[in-house]
Amino acid sequence: MGFSNPDAPSWAFGDLAGSQCDLALVRLFSGDVEGAAAAIRPVLDLPASHRNNGIIVSAMRVRNSLMAGPIRTAVSARDLRAEIEAFPARRPALPRG
């Protein structure tokens, strides 16, 4: 399917990123920090040109969930939180030119 293939021109990277963030949240709610990290990895690996506001907001939801409950003190949760904090790229809404 072209929508899930990063090499296809019709790749729905935003939909896939949203799904990956949702999966990370589900895993966090069950206490699986490593599983959440694996789920959000493809999102964190997106190039800056693909980091739209919706994707950044979804990633920040995961980050906020890492700050709640007993997992907040886990080293892996702190590391993932720091990585998500570094994720947003400042870029103009429209390219110059």
C-alpha positions as CSV (number, residue, x, y, z in Angstrom):
1,M,0.0,0.0,0.0
2,G,1.4,3.4,-1.0
3,F,0.2,5.3,2.0
4,S,2.5,3.3,4.3
5,N,5.5,3.2,2.0
6,P,8.0,6.0,2.7
7,D,9.3,5.7,-0.9
8,A,5.8,6.2,-2.5
9,P,4.8,9.7,-3.5
10,S,1.4,9.3,-1.6
11,W,3.1,8.3,1.7
12,A,0.8,9.4,4.5
13,F,3.6,10.2,6.9
14,G,1.4,12.2,9.2
15,D,-1.1,9.4,9.6
16,L,1.6,6.9,10.3
17,A,3.3,9.2,12.8
18,G,0.0,9.8,14.6
19,S,-0.6,6.0,14.8
20,Q,2.9,5.4,16.1
21,C,2.4,8.1,18.8
22,D,-0.9,6.5,19.8
23,L,0.8,3.1,20.1
24,A,3.5,4.6,22.3
25,L,0.8,6.0,24.6
26,V,-1.0,2.7,24.8
27,R,2.3,1.0,25.7
28,L,3.1,3.7,28.3
29,F,-0.3,3.2,30.0
30,S,0.6,-0.4,30.5
31,G,4.0,0.6,31.9
32,D,6.1,-0.5,28.9
33,V,8.6,2.4,28.4
34,E,10.8,0.4,26.1
35,G,7.8,-0.6,24.0
36,A,6.8,3.1,23.8
37,A,10.3,4.1,22.8
38,A,10.2,1.5,20.0
39,A,6.8,2.7,18.8
40,I,7.8,6.4,18.7
41,R,11.2,5.7,17.1
42,P,10.0,6.1,13.5
43,V,8.5,9.5,14.4
44,L,11.7,10.7,16.0
45,D,13.6,9.6,12.9
46,L,11.4,11.8,10.6
47,P,13.4,14.5,8.8
48,A,12.7,18.1,9.9
49,S,10.7,18.7,6.7
50,H,8.1,16.2,7.8
51,R,7.7,17.5,11.4
52,N,4.4,19.3,11.1
53,N,2.5,20.7,14.0
54,G,0.2,17.7,14.3
55,I,3.1,15.3,14.6
56,I,4.9,17.5,17.1
57,V,1.7,17.8,19.2
58,S,1.3,14.0,19.1
59,A,5.0,13.5,20.2
60,M,4.5,16.0,23.0
61,R,1.5,14.0,24.3
62,V,3.9,11.0,24.6
63,R,6.4,13.2,26.4
64,N,3.8,14.5,28.8
65,S,2.7,10.9,29.6
66,L,6.3,10.1,30.5
67,M,6.1,12.7,33.2
68,A,3.2,11.0,35.0
69,G,2.9,8.0,37.3
70,P,5.5,5.7,38.5
71,I,7.4,5.5,35.2
72,R,8.4,9.2,35.4
73,T,11.5,8.3,37.5
74,A,12.7,5.5,35.3
75,V,16.0,6.2,33.5
76,S,14.6,5.0,30.2
77,A,11.6,7.4,30.6
78,R,13.9,10.3,31.3
79,D,16.0,9.5,28.3
80,L,13.0,9.2,26.0
81,R,11.6,12.4,27.4
82,A,14.8,14.3,26.6
83,E,14.9,12.9,23.1
84,I,11.3,14.0,22.5
85,E,12.1,17.4,23.9
86,A,14.8,17.8,21.3
87,F,12.5,16.6,18.5
88,P,10.6,19.7,17.5
89,A,12.3,21.6,14.7
90,R,11.6,25.3,14.3
91,R,10.7,25.9,10.8
92,P,8.5,28.4,9.1
93,A,5.0,27.4,8.1
94,L,5.8,28.1,4.5
95,P,9.1,27.8,2.7
96,R,10.8,31.1,1.7
97,G,10.8,32.0,-1.9
